[in-house]
Amino acid sequence: METKTQYKVLQGRSLKVPLILVKFDGQYSYWGWMSKKWICDPSVNKRYWLDAHFLPVTESDVKYIIKNGLLPTWIIDV
């Protein structure tokens, strides 16, 4: 059974600054802003699963966030 990739953003103090970008495709990964690649880290789920501030986003949203370093206006305005 294949897992559909899910993306989420953990928002910080400012909606324009995504602190943590998470991908789940059977394993948890986060976007490394310095390395510019996905970093597999199974403990992401354990560290942040209680946080109610995760916002589900689409793959196209993730591409925008990575390219521009901020949340798209269509997410901020929600």
N, C-alpha and C positions, 0 to 999 in steps of 0.2 A: 504494500500500500504506500503510495507516494504522498508526502505531506505537501500541502499547498504553502508556498512561502508567504509569511506574514511579516509586516514591517510595523514598527511602532516608534514613536518619539516620546522621550521623557522630557517634558518641558521644565525649564528652569525658572528663574525669576522674571525673565523677559520672554514673551512668546516668540520673539524674533531670534532667539539664540537656542537652538536645539542642543542640549547638553549631551544626550545619549540617543543614538540612533541604533535600534535593535532589529535584527533579522532572525526569524525562526524558520528553518527549513528542515526540521528534524533535529537540528542542533541550534543552540543560541550563539549568536555572534553580535558584535557591536562594531560600528564604523570607527576606524582609527583616523582621526582628523590629521594627525601628523604623518602616519604611514600611508594614508590614502588607500586603505584596503580593509576588507572585513576581517575581524579578528575573532576566531572561535573561542568562546569562553563559556563553558557550561554553568559557571557560577553566576552569570548575568541574571538568570531566572531566580536563583536563590536570593541574590542581593536586592532585587527590585520588584519581586512579585507582589509585595504588599502595597506598593506605591500606586495610588489611584489616579495618578496624573499621566499615565501612559495614554497616548493618543494614537489610534490605529491610522495608518496612512497607506496610500497606494504606492506601487513601484514607481510610477511617474513622479509622485511627490518626493520620493526618496532621491531620485535622480536630480530633481530641482534643488533639494536641500544640500546634497553633496556638491553640486555645481556652484551654488550661490552662498552656501554657509548659513542659510536662514530658512525659516518656514515660509512657504508660499502665502501670499495674501489671502487666498481663498480658504486656507486653514485658520489663519489668524482671525479672520472676520467671523468665524463660526461661533 
